[in-house]
């Protein structure tokens, strides 16, 4: 939409790539910064503050403007429209970049905070499922955006007929559409903000970091009566309750209830950062969670860059272009297609090709994750996604010049399904479970930031490197289907590397019986694995 309004004749989507990259860069900062802050100041304070940043950033995007435009820059034949090819007193691109960067910081902070809070608030038996539900909201959100965009476009289209001879006269209407879509996203954010400022602090953080068992016990009791999802919280984690009771009894005996120093039970046994990560060797876990997230985002996140152009290559198939479209025009078949038709088609393509399969994969994962071995599932789905990327790329290359691109659409949808059922949610889930409370948010933030660094690397690589004879860069709106086929094949390789790293370095999150380990057991790290190995040897 922005390209149609402000860069109507632009053949290279460098502006869109800049907006995407600056948002991802903000995410990297937000992930690391807020992850560390959540371990220092608590989850609850950062959770509310993070959402305020998202709200302010989104409002800034909605209100970004070109400023004052002199009368001589307006279109005399259509007084209600403005020639946006000439900027006014302000540069809207600069404002959009600034506000998108700020929004990115808030969006990035969401990753470690939502994951850690979900993990620490959940009983052991339901932890994996609750984390999967949290991540599934991404797929649901993408579907909601497509539906809202479809509704808003239809509503605006009725009031503003499109003139193919003067498409620029529709710029004002399209400018309203994207601002409405962004602005409506503030409604659920405002409702969520109220809830976030009323939730209690994580009992595990209060116990393990603040070392206040009395307060932790009260917060646990408060969670039992917490109305949303009370059936979940009523099954309070016995590990937390027993540790609160033991700590209370010990404090009463030793110093009347005032304790100092780290908790010696349940959170890496009071080890310092150097002891836990370096001496104990648990840096391997952080390396693994960061590496597999980086490799996964490197392989799959690029599909979200210029999403409409990528989906159009599947939808319209490997046909010969009848026109050299501008970046806003993803329809390569109809030379006189209206901007409203393009926006409606984009929403339909997103729903049919991506949202349905992604949501299906997310729902199935929520239903079955408690029954599956998460380490094995990560390994298998990384491999499966890599294989599907290769098969899909080969299908695109094999169907050039034919009418058999329906197979490629189905295969691309399977790629999205496989990613939603395994790699994407599991890279989000694993660092929320593996690390001790003291470092959990920081480690999750570092892991998530590594993923977004992988996404940035992929974006830069595709900007300057071509794949295949005659192919063009990612910013070429008229790049042939062959380009995408080569990219899918080449970018499958990191998925196989990620499968190997995950299998070698990710610890077992479940007992041999399939039951999830408690966060306290996982917090012991490699020391726990060595103890289990010794017990197995003794039994044999």
N, C-alpha and C positions, 0 to 999 in steps of 0.2 A: 504493500500500500504506500509506504513512504517513497519508494522509487517512482511510482506513478505521479505522486503529487509534487515532489521536489526535484527529481532527476528523471524526467519523463522519457528522454531519448537515450538514456545511459545504456550502453551495451555491455558493460562490465559491472558486476555486482560488488564492486570494491566497498561501496558505502555499507551495504548489508553485511559484508564480511567484517568491516570495522566495528559495526554495532555488536555483532556476535562475539568478536574477539575481546572487545573491551568489557563486555558483560562477563565473559569467562575469566578474564584477568581479575575483575572484582571478586568473583567467586573464590578464586585461589586465595586472595587476601582474607576474605571473610571466613573461609574454612579454617585456616591456620590461626588467625587472630582470635576469633571467637571460641575456637576449640581450646586454646590455651587459657583464655579468660574464664571459660566455664569451669576449668579445673581449679582456678584460683579463687574466683568470687562466687561460684555456684551456678547451677544450671538454670534455676528459676529467673534470676535477675537478667541473665543474658538472653533467655528465651523471649522475654517481652521486649527488650531493647532491640533485638534483631528484627522483630516484626515491624517496629516503628521505622527502622531504616528502610525496609521494603516499601512501606506505605508512603513515606516521604519521597523516596526515589520514583515510585510509580506516579505520584501526583506531579512531580517535576517533569516526567516524560509527557504526561497528558497536557500540561500547560506550556510546553516548549513552543516557542514562536519565532518567526522571522523578524518580529518587531515592526517598526513603522516602514511602510512601503509607499513611496510617492505616487500621486495620482497618475503620472505619466507611465507608470509600470503596470497599470491595470489594463484589462482587455476591453476596449471600447465597444466591441461587438457583443460582449457579454459582461455587463457591468457587475454582475454578482460574482464573477470569477477574478482570479488574480494570476498574473504571470509569475509563477513560483520559480521559474528558471533563474530569475534575478533575485538576489537576497535583499532584504531591507536593512534596517539599522542593526540587526543581530544575525548571527550565523546559527541557524537552527541545528545544523549538524554538530557544532561544538556543544550546544546545550544538550542535545540528545546523547552524545557520547558521555558527558559528565553525569547525567542522571542515570543512564544505563550502567555506568561503572558503580555508582552508589547503590543502585538496586542489586547489582551483582554481589556486592559485599554482603548485603542482607540475605540474598538467596543462598550464597555460599555458606553463611553461618547456620542456615537451616539444617544442613546435612549433619554435622556433628551433634547439634543440640537435639534435634528430633530423634535421632538414632539412640543417643545415650539416654535420654529421658525415657524413651519407650523401653529400652533394655532394663534400666534400673527400676522402673515402676512395675515391671511385669513379673508374675510368678514364673518360676523356672519352666514349668510344663507348658506354658503358653507364650514364652518369650519369643521364640522364632516366628510363630504365627503373627504376633502383634507387630513385630518388626516388618514382616512381609506386608501386612496391611498398611503400615505407614508408607512404605515405598510404593505400594500399589496406587496411592493417591496421585502419584505423578502421571500415570497412564490415564487415570480418571480425569485429572486436570486438563490434559491435552485434549481429550474428547470433549470436555466442557467448553474449552476455548473454541474448538471447531464449531460446536453447536451455536454458541453465542455469536460468533462471527457470521455464521450462516443466517441467523435470525436478524441481526443488525443490518447486514447487507441487503437482505430482502426488504426490510422496512424502508431503508434509504432509497433503494432502487425504485420503489413505487412513486416517490416524490420527485425523483431526478432522472428523467429519461436520458438515455445515452445518445450522443450525436457522434457517429463514427467519423464524420468529416472534421469535427472539432473536439477530439477527445479531451483536450485540456480543460474544456468547460466543466467536466465532471470532477476536477481536482478538489473543489471545495467540498463536494459530497463525500469523496473518498477520505478526505482529511477528517471529516466528522466520524467516519466509520471506525478508523483505527483508534481515535481518541475515545470513542464510546466503548470499544472492546477493552482497552486498557483500563478505562475508568471503572467499568463494571466489576473488574477484578478486585477493586478496593472493598466491595461490600463484604465478601467472605473474610477478607483480611481484617476488617474492623471488628467483626463478630469474634473472630479467633483471638484478637488482641485482648478482648475482655476476659476470655477464658484463660489465657496465658498468665495474666496478672493475678489470677485467683488460685492457681494451682499451688500446692505446697512444694517445698524443696524436696529433692530426691532423698529418701531415707538413707540410702547407701552413701550418698555424698556427705550427709550430716554425720553418719557414723564413722566412715572411713577417713574422711578428710578433715572435717571439723572436730571429730572425736567427741561428739556430744550424744551419748546413747539415750539420755533421757528425752531429748528433743527428737531423736530418730524414732524412738518408740511412739511418741505422740503423733509424728507425721505418718507412721505406719497405721496407727489407729484411725487417723483422719482419712487415709486412703481407703480403708475398709468401708467407710460410709460415703465415699465419693460417688455422686449420682451417676455421671456418665460411665458406663461400663462397670457398674458396681459388682456385677457377677464375676468379673475378672479380679478385681481388687479384693473381693471377699476371701479369695484363696491366697492369703498373704504368704509371702516367701518365708518358710520356716527357718531358713538360714539366717535371715536378717533378724527375725524375732528372737531366736535363741542367742544370737550374738549381742543383741540389745540387753537381754536379761542377764547374760554372763557379765557384760561390761558394767551394768548397773550394780550388780552384786559386788564386783571387784572394787568399783569406785567407793561404794559405801564402806567397805572394809579398810581401804587404803587411805583415802583422803576425803571422805565425806561427800563424794560426788563430783569433785573437780579434778579433771584429768588433763595431763599434758603429754605431748609427744605423740608419735604415730600409733595407730592401732596395730597390735601385734598379731591379730588373727583375721584372716579373710581378705586382706588387701596387700598381697605380695609380702606378707609378714614384715611390714615396716621397712622394706629395703629402700635405699636411696635410688635415685634415677640411674646413677652409674652402676650400682650393684645389680639392679633389676635388668637393665638393658644390656650392659656390657659384660659384667662378670658372669651373670647367669646365662647370658647368650640369648636373651629374649629380643634382641634387635632383629633377629631373623624373622620374627612374626611381623614386626613393623615393616621390614623390607618386603615381605611377601604380600601383605595387604596393600601396600603402596604400589608395588610393581604390577600386580594383577589388575588393579584399578587403572593404572596408567595405560597398560596394554589394551585393556578392554575399551576404554574411551578412545584411544588412538584408532582402534579398528572400527568402532561403531558410531562414535559421536559425529563424525564427518557427514553421516547420512542426514543429520539434523541441520547441517549448514546448507542454506539454499534448499530447504526441504521441498518447496513447491517445484523447483526445477528438476530435482531428482525424481520425485513421484511422477512428474509429467513424462519422463523418459520411459517409465513403465506403462503408464496409462495409455499414451498415444503410440507406444511401440517404436521400434527402430525404423521409422519412416523417414523419407527425405523431407527436410524442412521446406515448407512453402514460403517461409519468410525468415528474416533475421530479427527475432523479437528483441524488444527492450527487456531489461531485467525484470520488470513487473509482469511481463506477459509470458506465462508458463505454457500457454496454448500455442503450439507450433504448427497447427493445422489450419485454423480459421484466420485469414488475414484481416478480417474486420470484426474480430471478437471484441465485445465490450468489456470494460474493466470490471463491471458488476458480474458478468458471466465468469470471468477469470477467478474472481474472489469466491464465488459460489462453487466453482469446480474445485478450487484448491481445498475448500472445507470438505467437500464430498470425498475427494481423493484421500485426504488425511483420515477421515472416518473409516472409509472402506478398506484402504490398503494397510493402514498402520494401527489406528485406534482399536478396531475390533479385535485384531490378533493380539496386540499388546495387552489389552484388558483381559482377554481370555487367558493368556499366559500368566498374568498377575493373579487372577482369581484361582486358577488351578494350583499355583504355588501356595497361595494362602491355605487352600484345602488340604494339600498333601505334604507341606514342608515338615510338619511334626513327625511324619512317618518315614521321611527320607534322611539318609546320612548326608549332612550338608557339605562335608568335604568332598565326598564322592560325587555329589550333585554338581558342585562347582567344576570339578574336573571334567565330568561328562558333558555338561552344557557348554563349557568353553570349547571343547573339541567339536561338538555338534554345530555350534554357531560358526566356527571357522570353516567347517566342511560346507555348510549351507551358503556361506559367502562365496566360496569357490564355485559351487554348483550354480549359484545365481549369476555370477559374473560370466561363467562359461555359457550359460543359457542366453544371456544378452548378446554375447559375441556370435553365438551360433545362429541366432534368429535375425541377424541384420539382413534386410532385404526381403524378409518373409512376413507373413501375417500371424505368426505363432507366438506373439509376445504374452499371451495369457498365462503361459507356463512361467514366464519370468515374474509376472505379478504375484502368482501363487507362491513362488519360491522366495520372493522378497518378503512377503507376508510371513512365511515360515521363519525367516531370519529374525523378524521382529518378535515373533512368538517365542523363539528359542532364547533370545536375549532377555525378554521379560520374565521367562520362567527360570532363568539361571544367572548368567553373568552380572547383569545390572543390579538386581536386588541383593545378590549374595555378596558382591563387593561392598554394598552398603551395610549389610548385616554383620559380616564377619568381624570387622574392627570394633563394633559395638559390643561384642561378646568376649573377645579374646583378652583384652587388656584390663588391668586392675583399675578400680575407681579413681585412684589418684591421677592416672595418666590417660584415662579412657577417652575423654573428649579431645585432648591434644592429639592422641594417636589417630583417632577417627578423622580429625581435621586434616592432619598431614596426609593420611591415606586418600581422602577425598580430593585434596588439593593436587596430589600427584595425578589423579585421574584427569583433572581439568588441565593440568600441564600437558598431558598426553593429547587432549583435545586441541590445545593451542598448537602443539607441534604438528598434528595432522593438518590443521587449517593452513599453517604456514607452508608446509610441504606441498599441499595441493595448490597453493597459490603460485608457486614458482616451478613446480616440476610437472611435466606432462607424462602420460602413460599411453603408449601405443602410437603408431604412425598416424599423423594427421590429427591427433587429439589436441585438445585445448585445456587451458587452466580451468580451475573450478569457478573462477569469476566470469567465465565466458558463458553468457546466457544461451548461446547457440551451440555449445559444445556437443559433439555427437554422442550417441548412445554407447559407442565403442569405448569412449573414455570411462564411463561408469563401470563397464564390464571389467576393464583392466584394473581399475581401482579396487573393486570388490575382491578380485583374486589376490592382488598384492597385499591388501590390508587384512587378509585372513591369517597371514603368518603370525602376527602378534598374538592372536587368540590361541594358537598352539603353544607358543612360548609361555603364555599365561597359565595354560593348563598344567604345564610341567612345573612351573614355580609353585603354583598352588598345591599341587600334590606333594611336593618335596618339603615345603616349609609351613604350610598351614596346619595347625594342630587339630586333633580330633575334638570336636565340640560335644560329642555324645559318648555315653557309655556303650559297651558292646551290646547291651540290651536295646539300645536305640533311644533311651531317655537322655534328655539334655543335661549336661553338667551345670552346676550352679555357677554363677559369676564368681563366687569365692573360690571354687575349685579351679576355674580357668585362670583366675588372677595369679595363681602360683606359677604359671608359665611352665618353662622346661623342667623346673624342679618337680612339678606334679607329674610330668611325663616320665621322669626318671624313677619316681616313686612307684608309679603304676608298672613300669617295666620290671622293677625289682620284685614287686608282688607277683607278677606273672612268672618270673623265674623261680620264686619260692614255691609257687603252686605246682610247677612242673618238677 
